[in-house]
Amino acid sequence: MTERTTCAIVGGGPAGMVLGLLLARGGVEVTVLEKHGDFLRDFRGDTVHPTTLRLLDELGLGERFAALPQSRIDEAAFRDAAGRRVVFADFKRLRIPFPYIAMVPQWDLLDLLARAACEEPSFTLRMDAEATGLIREGGAVAGVRYRDRRGGGEHELRADLTVAADGRNSVLRKAAGLVPREYRVSFDAWWLRLPRRPEDDLGALQPNIRAGRMAVAIPREGYFQIAYLGPKGDDARMRAAGVERFREELAECLPLFTDRVGEIASMDDVKHLDVRLNRLRRWHVPGLLFIGDAAHAMSPVGGVGINLAIQDAVAAARLLAGPLRRGRPSPSDLDRVRRRRLVPTVLIQGMQRLMHRALLESVLSRRRSGPPEFALRLFRRAPWLSAVPARLVGTGARAEPTPSFARRRPTAPR
């Protein structure tokens, strides 16, 4: 079966859904293909940063978002050798409408975006639609082939522009023959949940370092989401050692949670993330554009990947809505997206690589038991410096303006 649209977006994650919503509001016919039947997948990027909160508000979705179950993080802190708390990222110092990071299950955010997009007559969302390859004509991409995972049928979706927003393991990137430049990463991440109690700190993110491991307890609505960082390739050893040994390692790293690590029933409760950091040299071929993790996979450090992907989508919508309304965007039109987003991407990845070398690699090799002491002294003596990391994490190096054609009446910040 063959279908036709103006813009085909592969991947119904945050970047794909934001781009689809914005283009539809700009009068562009859009079809989003999502390979899963729903958005219910655990331990995805659940951080919603200040720039995304502002975007949602300017799209007229602020009240809907505020109604979602969520927790808020307004600062991040380490403890020094004397046990004193040192804030190194204070979002409250930022003079912006939303000076915090909202922690919201990603399926709720995606459902909100999908509902808003489906209100636009030019938007179509196809679930259980798994992209399998590209359609090529005359040396350019003319659409995408996909399989209906419900009915089992094979389909062709022809489009003036195809956008790959299908993540770090992009099927379309492989089909296009593009290989990203990989940067060395020496650690992986494991995700799990632990119970939260009324007396627990609700607004702060506090990394903990012990015995060659690092763990971060992220306060969520009704529980803590734990990010446990260890050497790359350690997943097989951890699973072979069993859940009891993992509980001991986690309790050693997070002593305040010793009384609740028993809630981890088995290693099936611990989800492994193979951490990657890479970037494409070219973000397009004729008729095909890459955004988000398909163009640049991010480390979980700072939780900035989702925000960067959404900013890619905003830039792409603003730069390409006009060319799409007029016909097929040219290669130079597509390259404008890369040129616009390359500097913030390089800066954020550079920050992550610096953090890997300065902190994580030293901790995991046991050369260091915490952040550099000079850095802790600096932040203790000059607390105002905590606004700098907050700015980099919260808004990034370049905040994209919401396209005027997509704006709706904003709601007041809460």
C-alpha positions as CSV (number, residue, x, y, z in Angstrom):
1,M,0.0,0.0,0.0
2,T,1.3,3.5,-0.9
3,E,0.4,6.7,1.0
4,R,1.4,10.3,0.5
5,T,2.3,13.1,2.9
6,T,4.4,16.2,2.9
7,C,6.7,15.4,5.8
8,A,7.2,11.9,7.2
9,I,8.7,11.7,10.7
10,V,10.0,8.4,11.8
11,G,10.0,8.1,15.6
12,G,7.4,9.2,18.1
13,G,9.7,10.4,20.8
14,P,10.0,13.9,22.1
15,A,11.8,15.3,19.0
16,G,9.5,13.6,16.5
17,M,6.3,14.6,18.4
18,V,7.3,18.2,18.9
19,L,8.3,18.5,15.2
20,G,5.1,17.0,14.1
21,L,3.0,19.3,16.3
22,L,4.8,22.4,15.2
23,L,4.7,21.6,11.5
24,A,1.0,20.7,11.6
25,R,0.3,24.1,13.3
26,G,2.3,25.6,10.4
27,G,-0.1,24.2,7.8
28,V,2.2,21.3,6.7
29,E,0.8,17.8,6.2
30,V,2.7,15.5,8.6
31,T,2.6,11.8,9.3
32,V,4.5,10.4,12.4
33,L,5.4,6.7,12.4
34,E,6.0,5.2,15.8
35,K,7.0,1.5,16.0
36,H,5.4,0.8,19.4
37,G,1.7,0.5,20.1
38,D,1.9,2.9,23.0
39,F,4.4,5.2,24.8
40,L,4.6,3.1,28.0
41,R,8.3,2.4,28.3
42,D,10.2,2.8,31.6
43,F,13.4,4.7,32.3
44,R,13.4,6.9,29.3
45,G,14.5,10.6,29.5
46,D,12.0,12.0,31.9
47,T,13.5,15.4,32.4
48,V,11.6,18.4,31.1
49,H,13.9,21.4,31.1
50,P,13.1,25.2,31.5
51,T,13.2,25.8,27.7
52,T,10.8,22.9,27.1
53,L,8.5,24.2,29.8
54,R,8.5,27.6,28.2
55,L,7.8,26.0,24.8
56,L,4.8,24.1,26.1
57,D,3.5,27.3,27.7
58,E,3.9,29.3,24.5
59,L,2.1,26.5,22.6
60,G,-0.8,26.9,25.0
61,L,-0.2,23.6,26.7
62,G,1.1,24.8,30.1
63,E,-2.1,24.1,32.0
64,R,-2.3,20.6,30.5
65,F,1.3,19.9,31.5
66,A,0.8,21.3,35.0
67,A,-2.0,18.7,35.5
68,L,0.4,15.8,34.9
69,P,1.9,14.0,37.9
70,Q,5.4,15.4,38.4
71,S,8.2,16.4,40.8
72,R,10.5,19.4,40.4
73,I,14.3,19.7,40.9
74,D,15.6,23.2,41.6
75,E,19.2,22.4,42.5
76,A,21.9,19.7,42.5
77,A,24.5,19.3,45.1
78,F,27.5,17.2,46.2
79,R,28.8,16.7,49.8
80,D,32.4,17.5,50.6
81,A,34.8,15.5,52.8
82,A,33.3,17.1,55.9
83,G,29.8,16.2,54.9
84,R,28.8,19.8,54.0
85,R,26.4,20.2,51.2
86,V,27.7,22.2,48.3
87,V,25.3,23.3,45.6
88,F,26.8,23.3,42.1
89,A,23.7,23.9,40.0
90,D,21.0,26.2,41.4
91,F,18.1,26.7,39.0
92,K,16.5,29.2,41.3
93,R,19.2,31.7,40.4
94,L,18.0,31.8,36.8
95,R,15.8,34.7,35.8
96,I,13.5,32.7,33.6
97,P,9.8,31.8,33.8
98,F,10.4,28.2,34.9
99,P,13.5,28.0,37.1
100,Y,13.4,24.2,37.7
101,I,13.5,20.8,35.9
102,A,10.2,19.0,35.9
103,M,10.4,15.2,36.3
104,V,7.5,13.7,34.3
105,P,7.0,10.2,33.0
106,Q,7.9,10.5,29.3
107,W,4.8,8.6,28.3
108,D,2.7,11.3,29.9
109,L,4.5,14.0,28.0
110,L,4.3,12.2,24.7
111,D,0.6,11.5,25.2
112,L,0.0,15.2,25.8
113,L,1.9,16.1,22.6
114,A,0.1,13.5,20.6
115,R,-3.3,14.7,21.8
116,A,-2.5,18.3,20.9
117,A,-1.1,17.3,17.5
118,C,-4.1,15.2,16.7
119,E,-6.3,18.3,17.1
120,E,-4.6,19.7,13.9
121,P,-6.3,18.5,10.7
122,S,-3.0,18.1,8.8
123,F,-1.5,15.7,11.5
124,T,-1.6,11.9,11.4
125,L,0.0,9.5,13.9
126,R,0.5,5.9,13.0
127,M,1.3,3.6,16.0
128,D,2.7,0.1,15.5
129,A,4.4,1.4,12.3
130,E,8.0,0.2,12.2
131,A,10.2,1.8,9.5
132,T,12.1,-0.8,7.5
133,G,13.9,1.2,4.8
134,L,14.0,4.2,2.5
135,I,12.4,4.9,-0.8
136,R,14.9,6.4,-3.3
137,E,14.2,8.2,-6.6
138,G,16.7,10.1,-8.7
139,G,19.4,10.1,-6.1
140,A,17.2,11.5,-3.3
141,V,15.1,10.0,-0.5
142,A,11.4,10.1,-1.6
143,G,9.9,8.5,1.5
144,V,10.0,5.5,3.9
145,R,8.9,1.9,3.9
146,Y,7.3,0.6,7.0
147,R,5.6,-2.5,8.4
148,D,2.3,-2.4,10.2
149,R,3.0,-4.5,13.3
150,R,-0.7,-4.9,14.0
151,G,-1.8,-6.1,10.6
152,G,1.5,-7.3,9.3
153,G,1.2,-5.4,6.0
154,E,4.0,-3.6,4.2
155,H,3.5,0.1,3.3
156,E,5.2,2.9,1.5
157,L,4.9,6.4,2.7
158,R,6.1,8.9,0.1
159,A,7.0,12.4,1.3
160,D,8.7,15.6,0.2
161,L,10.9,15.3,3.3
162,T,11.6,12.4,5.6
163,V,12.9,13.2,9.1
164,A,14.7,10.5,11.1
165,A,14.0,11.0,14.8
166,D,14.3,7.3,15.6
167,G,17.0,7.5,18.3
168,R,20.6,6.5,18.8
169,N,20.1,3.1,17.0
170,S,18.5,4.8,14.0
171,V,17.3,2.4,11.3
172,L,17.2,5.2,8.8
173,R,20.7,6.3,9.5
174,K,21.9,2.8,8.8
175,A,19.8,2.7,5.6
176,A,21.3,6.0,4.5
177,G,24.8,4.6,5.0
178,L,25.8,7.4,7.5
179,V,28.2,6.5,10.4
180,P,28.5,8.9,13.3
181,R,31.8,9.8,14.9
182,E,32.0,8.0,18.3
183,Y,33.6,9.5,21.4
184,R,35.1,7.3,24.0
185,V,32.9,6.6,27.0
186,S,34.2,4.5,29.9
187,F,31.0,3.9,31.8
188,D,27.5,2.6,31.5
189,A,24.3,3.3,33.5
190,W,21.8,1.1,35.3
191,W,18.3,2.4,36.2
192,L,16.0,1.3,39.0
193,R,13.4,2.5,41.4
194,L,13.4,2.7,45.2
195,P,10.6,3.8,47.5
196,R,10.3,7.5,48.6
197,R,9.3,8.5,52.1
198,P,7.6,11.7,53.3
199,E,10.8,12.9,55.1
200,D,13.0,12.6,52.0
201,D,14.3,15.7,50.3
202,L,12.0,16.4,47.3
203,G,13.6,19.2,45.4
204,A,17.3,18.4,45.2
205,L,19.4,16.0,43.2
206,Q,22.4,14.7,45.2
207,P,25.0,12.4,43.5
208,N,26.8,10.0,45.8
209,I,30.2,8.5,45.2
210,R,31.6,5.4,47.0
211,A,34.1,2.6,46.2
212,G,34.5,3.2,42.5
213,R,30.8,3.7,41.8
214,M,28.5,6.7,41.5
215,A,24.8,6.8,42.0
216,V,22.2,9.6,41.7
217,A,18.8,9.6,43.5
218,I,16.3,11.5,41.4
219,P,13.2,12.5,43.3
220,R,10.0,11.4,41.5
221,E,6.3,11.4,42.3
222,G,6.1,8.6,44.8
223,Y,9.5,7.1,44.3
224,F,13.2,7.7,43.7
225,Q,14.6,7.0,40.2
226,I,18.2,5.7,40.8
227,A,20.9,6.2,38.2
228,Y,23.8,3.8,39.0
229,L,27.0,4.4,37.1
230,G,29.8,1.8,36.7
231,P,32.5,0.7,34.3
232,K,31.5,0.0,30.7
233,G,31.1,-3.7,30.1
234,D,30.2,-4.5,33.8
235,D,26.6,-5.6,33.1
236,A,27.4,-9.3,32.7
237,R,29.5,-9.4,35.9
238,M,26.8,-7.7,37.9
239,R,24.1,-10.0,36.7
240,A,26.2,-13.1,37.3
241,A,27.0,-11.9,40.8
242,G,23.2,-11.7,41.6
243,V,20.8,-9.3,43.1
244,E,22.1,-9.7,46.7
245,R,25.6,-8.5,45.7
246,F,24.1,-5.6,43.7
247,R,22.1,-4.5,46.7
248,E,25.3,-4.4,48.8
249,E,27.1,-2.4,46.1
250,L,24.2,0.1,45.8
251,A,23.9,0.4,49.6
252,E,27.6,1.2,49.9
253,C,27.2,3.9,47.3
254,L,23.9,5.3,48.7
255,P,24.1,4.7,52.5
256,L,20.9,6.6,53.1
257,F,19.0,4.0,51.1
258,T,20.4,0.9,52.9
259,D,17.1,0.2,54.6
260,R,15.2,0.0,51.2
261,V,17.5,-1.7,48.7
262,G,15.7,-4.9,49.7
263,E,12.9,-3.7,47.5
264,I,15.0,-4.7,44.4
265,A,13.4,-8.2,43.9
266,S,15.7,-9.4,41.1
267,M,18.2,-8.1,38.5
268,D,15.2,-7.9,36.2
269,D,14.3,-4.7,38.1
270,V,17.7,-3.2,37.0
271,K,17.7,-1.8,33.4
272,H,21.0,-1.4,31.6
273,L,21.9,1.5,29.4
274,D,24.9,1.2,27.0
275,V,26.0,4.9,27.2
276,R,27.1,6.3,23.8
277,L,28.3,9.8,22.8
278,N,28.5,10.4,19.1
279,R,27.7,12.9,16.3
280,L,27.1,12.8,12.6
281,R,29.3,14.9,10.4
282,R,26.3,15.5,8.0
283,W,22.8,15.6,9.3
284,H,21.1,15.1,6.0
285,V,21.1,13.6,2.6
286,P,18.8,14.9,-0.2
287,G,15.2,14.4,1.1
288,L,16.2,13.1,4.5
289,L,17.1,15.0,7.8
290,F,18.4,13.6,11.1
291,I,17.6,15.2,14.4
292,G,17.9,14.3,18.1
293,D,19.8,11.2,19.1
294,A,19.7,10.0,15.4
295,A,22.1,12.9,14.7
296,H,23.9,13.1,18.1
297,A,23.6,10.5,20.9
298,M,24.2,12.1,24.3
299,S,25.6,10.9,27.6
300,P,23.1,10.8,30.5
301,V,25.3,13.4,32.4
302,G,23.1,16.4,33.0
303,G,20.0,14.8,31.5
304,V,20.3,17.2,28.6
305,G,19.6,14.7,25.7
306,I,15.8,15.2,25.6
307,N,16.1,19.0,25.8
308,L,18.7,19.1,23.0
309,A,16.5,16.9,20.8
310,I,13.4,19.1,21.4
311,Q,15.4,22.2,20.5
312,D,16.5,20.5,17.3
313,A,12.8,19.9,16.5
314,V,11.9,23.6,17.2
315,A,14.7,24.8,14.9
316,A,13.8,22.4,12.2
317,A,10.1,23.4,12.3
318,R,11.0,27.1,12.2
319,L,13.5,26.7,9.3
320,L,11.6,24.2,7.2
321,A,7.9,25.0,7.5
322,G,8.1,27.6,4.7
323,P,10.1,25.4,2.3
324,L,7.7,22.5,2.9
325,R,4.7,24.6,2.2
326,R,6.3,25.6,-1.1
327,G,7.5,22.1,-2.1
328,R,10.5,19.9,-1.5
329,P,13.2,21.5,0.7
330,S,16.6,21.8,-0.9
331,P,19.8,20.2,0.6
332,S,20.8,23.8,1.6
333,D,17.5,24.2,3.5
334,L,18.2,21.0,5.4
335,D,21.8,21.9,6.1
336,R,20.5,25.1,7.8
337,V,19.2,22.9,10.6
338,R,22.7,21.4,11.2
339,R,24.4,24.8,11.1
340,R,21.9,26.2,13.5
341,R,22.2,23.4,16.0
342,L,25.8,22.3,15.6
343,V,27.3,24.9,18.1
344,P,25.0,24.0,21.0
345,T,25.5,20.3,20.3
346,V,29.3,20.6,20.3
347,L,29.3,22.7,23.4
348,I,27.1,20.3,25.4
349,Q,28.9,17.2,24.2
350,G,32.2,19.0,25.1
351,M,30.9,19.7,28.6
352,Q,29.9,16.0,29.0
353,R,33.3,14.8,27.8
354,L,34.9,17.1,30.3
355,M,32.8,15.8,33.1
356,H,33.6,12.2,32.0
357,R,37.3,12.9,32.3
358,A,37.4,15.2,35.3
359,L,35.0,13.2,37.5
360,L,33.5,9.9,36.3
361,E,36.7,8.2,34.9
362,S,38.6,9.2,38.1
363,V,35.9,7.9,40.3
364,L,35.3,4.6,38.5
365,S,39.1,3.9,38.4
366,R,39.2,4.7,42.2
367,R,41.7,7.5,41.7
368,R,39.2,9.9,43.2
369,S,36.5,9.5,45.8
370,G,34.5,12.6,44.9
371,P,34.5,15.9,43.0
372,P,37.8,17.8,42.8
373,E,38.3,19.6,46.2
374,F,39.3,22.9,44.5
375,A,35.9,22.9,42.7
376,L,34.0,22.3,45.9
377,R,35.9,25.2,47.6
378,L,35.2,27.4,44.7
379,F,31.4,26.8,44.8
380,R,31.4,27.2,48.6
381,R,33.1,30.6,48.4
382,A,31.2,31.8,45.4
383,P,27.7,30.3,45.5
384,W,26.6,32.5,42.5
385,L,28.7,30.3,40.3
386,S,26.0,27.6,40.6
387,A,24.0,29.6,38.1
388,V,26.5,28.7,35.3
389,P,26.0,24.9,35.3
390,A,22.3,25.5,35.9
391,R,22.2,27.7,32.8
392,L,24.0,25.1,30.7
393,V,21.8,22.2,31.8
394,G,18.6,24.1,32.0
395,T,18.6,26.1,28.8
396,G,21.6,24.9,26.8
397,A,23.9,27.0,24.7
398,R,21.1,28.2,22.4
399,A,17.4,28.3,23.3
400,E,15.3,28.2,20.1
401,P,12.4,30.6,19.8
402,T,8.9,29.1,19.5
403,P,7.7,29.6,15.9
404,S,5.1,32.3,15.7
405,F,2.7,30.2,13.6
406,A,2.6,27.5,16.4
407,R,2.0,29.9,19.4
408,R,-1.2,29.9,21.3
409,R,-2.2,31.9,24.3
410,P,0.3,31.1,27.1
411,T,-0.7,30.3,30.6
412,A,0.9,31.9,33.7
413,P,3.9,30.0,35.2
414,R,3.2,28.1,38.3
